[in-house]
Amino acid sequence: MEFIEPWTAIAESIGSTFVNELQQELPAESMLYGCQVKAIAQRIDCDDVLFSLDGSSQLAVVHLTWSGKSEQHPWPSTELFTDEYEFQLKRMLPDAEAYN
């Protein structure tokens, strides 16, 4: 997938940093708790990270808190998308328009 600002791809070499932080922050009530994920993009102007969910076309934008500990639900805030197209239409394009 190609990204437009303020979204930028995450290098595979540092993707585990975002996954580890997500796993530390997720409370048991989170919709992503126990899911296998991969960090694929981040916003350059805030702490939003785009994760792909293994075994599906779903994507999730998570606003990480970088606290390094389990958060109280509903944090970290999470927005699910059925696929890349929905993410691009409902999130990446509006984010780009507001950013410029």
C-alpha positions as a Markdown table, in Angstrom:
| # | Residue | x | y | z |
|---|---|---|---|---|
| 1 | Met | 0.0 | 0.0 | 0.0 |
| 2 | Glu | 1.2 | 3.5 | -0.8 |
| 3 | Phe | 0.8 | 6.1 | 1.9 |
| 4 | Ile | 0.4 | 9.9 | 1.8 |
| 5 | Glu | 1.3 | 12.4 | 4.5 |
| 6 | Pro | 0.8 | 12.4 | 7.3 |
| 7 | Trp | 0.9 | 8.6 | 7.0 |
| 8 | Thr | 4.3 | 6.9 | 6.4 |
| 9 | Ala | 5.3 | 3.3 | 6.1 |
| 10 | Ile | 7.1 | 1.7 | 9.1 |
| 11 | Ala | 10.3 | -0.1 | 8.3 |
| 12 | Glu | 10.1 | -3.8 | 9.0 |
| 13 | Ser | 13.2 | -3.5 | 11.2 |
| 14 | Ile | 11.4 | -1.3 | 13.7 |
| 15 | Gly | 7.9 | -2.7 | 13.4 |
| 16 | Ser | 8.3 | -4.9 | 16.5 |
| 17 | Thr | 8.7 | -1.8 | 18.7 |
| 18 | Phe | 5.2 | -0.7 | 17.9 |
| 19 | Val | 3.8 | -4.2 | 18.3 |
| 20 | Asn | 5.5 | -4.6 | 21.7 |
| 21 | Glu | 4.1 | -1.3 | 22.9 |
| 22 | Leu | 0.6 | -2.3 | 21.7 |
| 23 | Gln | 0.8 | -5.6 | 23.5 |
| 24 | Gln | 1.8 | -3.9 | 26.7 |
| 25 | Glu | -1.0 | -1.3 | 26.5 |
| 26 | Leu | -3.9 | -3.5 | 25.6 |
| 27 | Pro | -6.4 | -4.2 | 28.4 |
| 28 | Ala | -8.2 | -7.6 | 28.2 |
| 29 | Glu | -11.4 | -5.8 | 27.1 |
| 30 | Ser | -9.8 | -4.4 | 23.9 |
| 31 | Met | -11.0 | -5.8 | 20.6 |
| 32 | Leu | -7.3 | -6.4 | 19.6 |
| 33 | Tyr | -6.4 | -8.3 | 22.8 |
| 34 | Gly | -4.8 | -11.6 | 21.8 |
| 35 | Cys | -4.7 | -10.8 | 18.1 |
| 36 | Gln | -1.5 | -11.2 | 16.0 |
| 37 | Val | -0.7 | -7.9 | 14.4 |
| 38 | Lys | 2.0 | -6.2 | 12.3 |
| 39 | Ala | 2.8 | -2.5 | 12.4 |
| 40 | Ile | 2.7 | -1.2 | 8.8 |
| 41 | Ala | 2.4 | 2.6 | 9.0 |
| 42 | Gln | 2.3 | 5.6 | 11.4 |
| 43 | Arg | 1.2 | 9.2 | 11.4 |
| 44 | Ile | 4.1 | 11.6 | 11.5 |
| 45 | Asp | 2.1 | 14.1 | 13.5 |
| 46 | Cys | 0.7 | 12.0 | 16.3 |
| 47 | Asp | 0.9 | 8.6 | 17.9 |
| 48 | Asp | -1.5 | 6.8 | 15.5 |
| 49 | Val | -0.2 | 3.5 | 14.2 |
| 50 | Leu | -1.8 | 1.3 | 11.5 |
| 51 | Phe | -1.7 | -2.4 | 12.2 |
| 52 | Ser | -2.7 | -5.3 | 9.9 |
| 53 | Leu | -4.5 | -8.2 | 11.6 |
| 54 | Asp | -3.0 | -11.6 | 10.7 |
| 55 | Gly | -5.3 | -13.9 | 8.9 |
| 56 | Ser | -7.6 | -11.2 | 7.6 |
| 57 | Ser | -7.8 | -8.1 | 5.4 |
| 58 | Gln | -8.7 | -6.0 | 8.5 |
| 59 | Leu | -6.6 | -3.1 | 9.6 |
| 60 | Ala | -6.7 | -1.2 | 12.8 |
| 61 | Val | -5.6 | 2.4 | 13.6 |
| 62 | Val | -4.5 | 2.5 | 17.3 |
| 63 | His | -3.5 | 5.7 | 19.2 |
| 64 | Leu | -0.7 | 4.4 | 21.3 |
| 65 | Thr | -0.1 | 6.1 | 24.7 |
| 66 | Trp | 3.6 | 5.0 | 25.0 |
| 67 | Ser | 3.0 | 4.4 | 28.7 |
| 68 | Gly | 4.6 | 0.9 | 28.6 |
| 69 | Lys | 1.9 | -0.5 | 30.7 |
| 70 | Ser | -1.7 | -1.8 | 30.4 |
| 71 | Glu | -4.2 | 1.0 | 29.9 |
| 72 | Gln | -7.8 | 1.4 | 31.1 |
| 73 | His | -10.4 | 0.6 | 28.5 |
| 74 | Pro | -11.1 | 2.3 | 26.0 |
| 75 | Trp | -7.3 | 3.2 | 25.7 |
| 76 | Pro | -5.5 | 2.8 | 23.5 |
| 77 | Ser | -8.2 | 4.0 | 21.2 |
| 78 | Thr | -8.8 | 1.7 | 18.3 |
| 79 | Glu | -10.5 | 2.1 | 14.9 |
| 80 | Leu | -11.1 | -1.0 | 12.7 |
| 81 | Phe | -11.3 | -1.0 | 8.9 |
| 82 | Thr | -12.5 | -4.0 | 6.8 |
| 83 | Asp | -9.7 | -3.6 | 4.3 |
| 84 | Glu | -7.1 | -1.2 | 2.7 |
| 85 | Tyr | -9.8 | 0.5 | 0.6 |
| 86 | Glu | -11.9 | 1.4 | 3.6 |
| 87 | Phe | -8.8 | 2.7 | 5.5 |
| 88 | Gln | -7.8 | 4.9 | 2.5 |
| 89 | Leu | -11.3 | 6.3 | 2.0 |
| 90 | Lys | -12.3 | 6.9 | 5.6 |
| 91 | Arg | -9.0 | 7.7 | 7.2 |
| 92 | Met | -5.9 | 8.2 | 5.1 |
| 93 | Leu | -7.5 | 10.6 | 2.6 |
| 94 | Pro | -9.3 | 12.7 | 5.2 |
| 95 | Asp | -6.2 | 12.8 | 7.3 |
| 96 | Ala | -4.1 | 14.0 | 4.3 |
| 97 | Glu | -6.7 | 16.7 | 3.5 |
| 98 | Ala | -6.7 | 18.0 | 7.1 |
| 99 | Tyr | -2.9 | 17.8 | 7.3 |
| 100 | Asn | -2.2 | 20.0 | 4.2 |
